[in-house]
């Protein structure tokens, strides 16, 4: 007889941390993503008989400056919002720096998080978006489906259990954000940079006992009753992300937004 586990994701993470420690737990969580990244690249090469370049960009070579610019820009935004939150609500944060635990974690994070986020971007915004686009002949359907799937991938995160399903607005919104910049830029380089910055700084700066990444970060969120802030969601999804897309559009001279986002796939 099949048995359904009643252990929540948060409890499972807690048990692993008690058994292995935060650094090993973090390593165990991200290592499968690295293996899947290698599998995806080999799959594209051997089964689809396509170059890795076609999975990344329509340009003649990978634009690493775009990756770096995306990482730098979103690093500024992420660090700014975390700093503002700490300054406005210092009682909710505890400085928890432990050099013996932090620096090994720093090495693991720098090595694995970019690989983890690159896998997610290549899978969502490259492989699946291209496949769904070719099958449906619609750019918008490809954007919508991959953004929705990207959000649903986070459904088991302990953040959802703690803050409620409203947090899915953020995850799905970020999926649309990454998807729009990929379609407009004809490449996934920017999304790779943005996603890496988002996860890396989030893991290094602040952690809590109710997030997917429970790490040896610099600060610990000790909020007594953490709750979803509607205004924070509105500002980030409704204001910050559109402004960033507007800036990127100006910087990279994006044109024909309607065609890129709603046109047919040829």
Secondary structure as the mmCIF struct_conf table of DSSP 4:
data_model
#
loop_
_struct_conf.conf_type_id
_struct_conf.id
_struct_conf.beg_label_comp_id
_struct_conf.beg_label_asym_id
_struct_conf.beg_label_seq_id
_struct_conf.end_label_comp_id
_struct_conf.end_label_asym_id
_struct_conf.end_label_seq_id
HELX_RH_AL_P HELX_RH_AL_P1 UNK A 9 UNK A 20
HELX_RH_AL_P HELX_RH_AL_P2 UNK A 22 UNK A 46
TURN_TY1_P TURN_TY1_P1 UNK A 47 UNK A 47
BEND BEND1 UNK A 48 UNK A 48
HELX_RH_AL_P HELX_RH_AL_P3 UNK A 52 UNK A 56
STRN STRN1 UNK A 57 UNK A 57
BEND BEND2 UNK A 58 UNK A 61
HELX_RH_AL_P HELX_RH_AL_P4 UNK A 64 UNK A 88
TURN_TY1_P TURN_TY1_P2 UNK A 89 UNK A 89
HELX_RH_3T_P HELX_RH_3T_P1 UNK A 90 UNK A 92
STRN STRN2 UNK A 93 UNK A 95
HELX_RH_AL_P HELX_RH_AL_P5 UNK A 99 UNK A 121
HELX_RH_PI_P HELX_RH_PI_P1 UNK A 122 UNK A 128
HELX_RH_AL_P HELX_RH_AL_P6 UNK A 129 UNK A 136
STRN STRN3 UNK A 138 UNK A 138
HELX_RH_AL_P HELX_RH_AL_P7 UNK A 139 UNK A 152
TURN_TY1_P TURN_TY1_P3 UNK A 153 UNK A 156
BEND BEND3 UNK A 157 UNK A 157
HELX_RH_AL_P HELX_RH_AL_P8 UNK A 158 UNK A 163
HELX_RH_3T_P HELX_RH_3T_P2 UNK A 165 UNK A 167
HELX_RH_AL_P HELX_RH_AL_P9 UNK A 168 UNK A 185
TURN_TY1_P TURN_TY1_P4 UNK A 186 UNK A 186
STRN STRN4 UNK A 187 UNK A 187
BEND BEND4 UNK A 188 UNK A 188
HELX_RH_AL_P HELX_RH_AL_P10 UNK A 189 UNK A 205
STRN STRN5 UNK A 206 UNK A 207
TURN_TY1_P TURN_TY1_P5 UNK A 209 UNK A 210
BEND BEND5 UNK A 211 UNK A 212
BEND BEND6 UNK A 218 UNK A 218
STRN STRN6 UNK A 219 UNK A 221
TURN_TY1_P TURN_TY1_P6 UNK A 224 UNK A 225
HELX_RH_AL_P HELX_RH_AL_P11 UNK A 230 UNK A 233
HELX_RH_PI_P HELX_RH_PI_P2 UNK A 234 UNK A 240
HELX_RH_AL_P HELX_RH_AL_P12 UNK A 241 UNK A 251
TURN_TY1_P TURN_TY1_P7 UNK A 252 UNK A 253
HELX_RH_AL_P HELX_RH_AL_P13 UNK A 257 UNK A 262
BEND BEND7 UNK A 263 UNK A 263
STRN STRN7 UNK A 264 UNK A 264
#
